[in-house]
Amino acid sequence: MVNSKKLLKMARKLQRCESSEKKIISLSKVSETVYEDCCTTTTTTTTSMKTDRGQFVVYSYDRQRFTIPLHFLNNEIFVQLLNISEEEYGLSRDGPIVLPINSELLSYIISVIKKGLSEDVREALLMSVDMNRCSLSSFNQGRLNEHLLVC
């Protein structure tokens, strides 16, 4: 027979082990492309994937997976994209981070940041992200209105 103290100790140990495990957030996978030994992108079906240490995963709104190095979080453009994502979709507790831009624009932003940004290019990208944000929100509003008309 196990006494209550030993049972409580085992339960705490199990909780610590569970909380220290790496959580895997899955959306899906079909094919993967590597961008200049830095970022990978994956199109979707249904598979969970682990991410290497020092990287994070985001999805474009067309459900393409991008694995991005953590040092990209120091970039003003990525910070703005994450802020826009928070405004559009809220903070996701269990799901993936979804950026409100398409995969082509996100691939372009990643490649430009990797090569280095001049001040003019940085400003142009920031404006492009803002314009894409406006067009996406008007697109979503249009879809909402269509849905309301059907009902």
N, C-alpha and C positions, 0 to 999 in steps of 0.2 A: 504494500500500500504506500502511496506517495503522500507525504504530508503537504499541507497547504502552502507552507513557505517555499518548498522546493517546486511546487506546481506554479506558484506566482513567479519565481525566478526563471523558470523555463518559458513562461508566457512572455515575460519582458525580453528575454533573449531572442525569442522568435520575432517579436515586434521589431527589435533593432535590426535583425537580419533582413526582414521584409522592407523596412524603410531605407536600408542602405543599398538595396538592389537597384540596378539601373532600370528605370521605367522605359518601356518601348512604346512609342506612340505610332500607331500604324494608320496609314491611309491606303497605300497600295503601291504596286510596282509592276512594270512590264519591261522597260528597257532603261539603261543607264548610260549617261554620257559624262565624260570627265572633261572639265574645262581647265586647261593649263596647270595640272597637278594641284589644283586649289579647290575647286568646287565641283560637285557632281549634280546632275539633274536626272530625275527619274520620272517617267510617265507612269500612269496608275492602273492598277487592278486591285488585288487584295493580298498583301503580304506585309508582315511587320519586319522592320529593318533596324539594326543597331547603327549608331553613329560613332565614329572615331572620337577619341578624346581631343578636346580643343576645337570642336566643331558644333554647330547647331543646325537644325533642320527647319526650313520654312517651305510653304507651298504657295504657288501662284494661285490666283482665283480660278484658273482653268485646270487645277488639280495636278500640277507638275511639281515634283519634289526636288528641292535644292538643298544640298549639304554645303554649308558655308563656314569658313574659319571664324573663330571668335573675334579675332582682331578687326574684322569688318564692322564690329559694333562700335568702333571708334570713329567710323565714317558718318558724317552728317547726313548723307543720303539714306543710309540704312536706318539710322535713328528716326528720321522722318517717316520712312516707310513703316517702321514698327509702330510709331505713334498713330499714323493713319489707320493701320490695321486695328489698333486698339479702339479707335473711334468707330470704325465700320462694324467690327465683329465683336468687340468686347474682349475681355481677358479670358483666354481659354484655359481651364483648369486641367482637363484631361485630354483635350484634343490638340491637334497640331496648330502651329502659327500659320495663318493664311494671310498673305500680303495681297492688297487689293489692286494688283497689276497683273498683266498677262505674262506668260512664260518668256515670250520673245523680248519684252522690255526688261524683265528681270535678268535674263541672260546677258543682254547688252550692258546693263548697269554693272553686273559682276565683272565682265571683261574690261570695262573702262576703269573700274576701281582697281582691278588687278594691275593694269598697265600704269596707273598713276593719273591723277586728275590735275588739269590746269584749272585756274580760277574760272575761266570762261566756260569750260566743259561742266564744271561743278554747278555753276549757276544755271546752265541750260538743262542739266539733268534734274535739278530741283524744280525748275519750272515745268518740265515734262511730267514729273511725278504729280505735281499739283494739278496740271491739266488732265492727266489720266484719272486722277481722283474725282474731279468734277464730272467727267464723262461717265465714270463708273457709277457714281451716285445717281446721276440722271437716268442711266440705263436701268438701275435697280428700281427707281421710282416708277419708270415706265412699265416694268414687269409687274410691280405691285398694282398699278392702275389696271393693267390687263386682267390680272387675277380678280380684282374687284368687279370689273365689268362682266366677267364670266359668271360670277356668283349672282 
